Amino acid sequence: MQAEYSPSVEHQQHQERSNYTVTTTGGCAPAATATGTITVTPLPIIALTSAAATANQTVCQNVAISNIVYAVGGGATGATVVGL
């Protein structure tokens, strides 16, 4: 047995849970049934939300950099910054 699943665009941002049932056919009665749940978790997404120029900055010593802002979504629950 084989099945295919393709989430819609609206569900690629949120976890989706689908219940399924498999029932035998043919043979003697009663039919056998099995059930289960498939949980699809979306891939993590990260996107720069500040101006594009903030991602790569050159500044003079003792001058603050501009804020660099990213949004995380999809299956991501946080982010780690290294190297600043």
N, C-alpha and C positions, 0 to 999 in steps of 0.2 A: 504494500500500500504506500502511496506517496501523496503528499499534498504540498501546495505552494502557498506562500503568504507574502503579500506586498502591501505594506501600510500606506494609507493615503498620506498626502503631504501634511494635512492637519494633524495626523497622529505621529509624525516623525519627531515632534517636539515634546511629546508626552508619553509616559509609559502606558502601554495598552495591554489589557488582559482579555484573552479570548477563551471561553469554555468550549469544549468539544465533546461529542459523543460518538462512539463507534459501535455499530450494531451489526451482528452477523446476519446473513441472509442464506436461505437454502438450508438443507439438512433438516434435522428433527427439531420440533418445538420443545422448549421455548428458546427463543433467540438469546444469545449472550450479548451483554452490553458492557462497555468500559467507558469511563469518562475521565477527563483531565482538564488542566488549565495550562495555557501557554502564555507566558509573560514576555512581552517584547519591550526592551528598554532602549530608548533612542541613543545614538552616538553622541558623545560630548561635542559641544560647539563652543568656540571662543571667537569673539569678534572685537576688533578695536572700535570703540565708540567715541573716543576723543578724535581731534583732527588728525589726519594722516601724518602730518609733519611731526606729531608728538612721538611717534614710534622710534625715530632716529633723530637725536638732538646733539648739537655741538654747542656747548656753553663755556663761558669763561669761568675760571676759578672763583669761588665764593658767590656765584650767581645760581639761583635756584633753577632747576629744570621745570618745564611745564608739566602739569599732571598728565600721566599716561593712563587712560581708562579703558579697561576691557570688560565686556559682558560675557558671562558664561551661561550656557543653557543646554538644552537637550538633556542628556543623561548626566551632565556635569553637576557636581554639588559644591564645588569650590575650585580654587586655583592656588598654586604656589609660585612665588616670584623668587628667582635666583639671579644673583649678579648685580644687584643695584647697591 
